[in-house]
Amino acid sequence: MRNYLLKRLAQTIPVLFGISVLVFSMLHLAPGDPADLLLGPDATPEAVAELRSDMGLDRPLVVQYGAWAGRILQGDFGRSVVLNRAVLPEILKRFKNTAILTAGALVFAVIFGIGIGILAAVFHQTAFDSTAMLVALAGLSMPTFFTGIAGILIFAMGMQVLPSSGMYPARGGDFFDLLRHLVMPAITLGAVSAAILARMTRSAMLEVIQQDFIRTARAKGVSERGVVWVHALRNAAITIVTVLGMQIGYLLGGSVITEAVFSWPGLGQMMVRAIQARDYPTVQGGVLLIAMSFVFINLAVDLIYAWIDPRIRYS
Amino acid sequence: MRDTMTDTPMDDAIATPEVIEPLARQSLLARLSKNRLSLVGGALVLIAVFMAISAPFLPLQDPDAVDTSQRLAPIGSPGRWLGADELGRDILSRLFWGARITLTVSLAATLIAMVVGTVLGLVSGYFLGWTDTVISRGIDVLMAFPYFLLALTVIAILGPGLLNGMLAIALVNVPFFARIIRGSTLSLRESDFVLAAKGMGAGHLRVLFRHILVNSLSTLVVATTINLGFMITAAAALSFLGLGVQPPTSDWGTMLASGRQYLSAAPHTSYLPGLAIFLTVLGFNLLGDGLRDALDPRMRE
């Protein structure tokens, strides 16, 4: 396991490097002078000239990248043009809210997606199976923003049981207020992932159930419950965990849309606004933070993977 | 370790390449029509395509004609069967004209992603070695970005807009095609008929396009159909966020976004375009599932 861990850690280095190069290049690929872009339209010519020499825009790109990466490693993500404050504390604050939303969506997707997938496989070719798969396909086809708006129409405006926006009531609130505000955004964001997980879990379970060792287990008298939950699920888990890891990426990226629908004060909303205002330091910081956390989530998924299936460690 | 080129969440939808016999090809339509759900999917897709093509030829109202007396008119209003939006513009007409933008952007983005991804996948799976390493690591970096974040990054560089939005969602989907085609190239490159073609002196280009690509076509058709559903959602999402199509041009995503401010007074201004997107995406997904089952005997029951 230790060798596998080291090997897998080493593999993240080129990916992290690639991400940082792409984020660094954003300023240089965008039309216009990087120093102008960084300081925004209200900057004085003196400030732009000063920044230009600070950034060393006349020096080779490799040198500029080195200086930039050095600042990032020290936690200096630059200043937001719009907020005129350091970027890092702002995006970290927002990232926490996005993480809460993503985690809520993930919990929903795991419970409903994997649960329904297992049940559909167990009750293969029954009315439950076909209904569940049809619902899953519909869920897969529902764009997040439409799910959210339908939810607001039904549960916030029609039945008036759930709040339509924000994280807390206007005068502030406790943990239960947060949960009430989280229900709809989390289900909205997690719906597509739940549908994908349900389909994949079902097909992975069906594939395993058809194998010889399941027949052997049944022949030995293992209870049907034991066959499903111990023998089949454990072997289908590898596929399920892989899909789950990919889904976390979809959730992190998709949260941008859900945040816009429910006015959730997360990093996604901040980034959309920053893109519109051409606030490059904020966009760069947000992209870097989300992409890097996704790399480490993938790393964690692979380690879980190797833990479930020892064969992976030795291949 | 996990082979980074073989597991996307969408891979389950894609079959291993099958060499279609002429006989099997004849029965494709017959097989497809046995699956009632895929027929429904095909019908939904046809409706959307019909809307897009017929918009200029139907006696529809001007989609951009502002009429404040008809502001937020409800469904069933005289002359405005599906009501009017916040500027009194006819929603029915806007849905037809919006279909043109939504479908054109999605289709163009899918074609770009398909061509670029297919070429990268063919080249990296066929030549292997350092070519494969460079392309695969590049794809890995693109895949290290959460799906929608990469599209946002491209928009941040190029600026919001219809064309830039299209390029953004195309780039995001290049890895999807590259990985699928690389996988099928890997499984075909050692097959007897490819070795035979090489033995008879066929060059790399001929082997790649006349033999490997042709035999990956069924996979590519299924992948493209499924991808179109994703593209429509992604294009509409960008417009919804105000980063895609810019006013006065409008697609289903911008219609939904502007209707959102009138949710309580006139919910139909947002759920009608929402339904249009949902049903079209559902259509492509049902059709994609049906095509996969018809083209891949392994998954047929």
Interface residues (C-beta under 8 A of the other chain):
Chain A: Y4 K7 R8 Q11 P14 V15 G18 I19 L22 V23 M26 L29 A30 P31 L134 L137 A138 L140 S141 M142 P143 T144 F145 F146 I149 A150 I152 L153 M157 I196 R199 M200 S203 T242 V243 M246 Q247 G249 Y250 L251 L252 G253 G254 V256 I257 A260 V261 M271 V272 A274 I275 Q276 R278 Y280 V283 V287 I290 A291 F294 V295 N298 D302 Y305 I312 S315
Chain B: M1 R2 D7 T8 P9 D12 L37 R137 G138 D140 V141 A144 F145 P146 Y147 F148 L149 L150 L152 T153 I155 A156 I157 L158 G159 P160 G229 T233 A236 A237 F240 L241 G242 L243 G253 L256 A257 R260 L263 S264 P267 S270 Y271 G274 L275 I277 F278 V281 L282 F284 N285 L286 D289
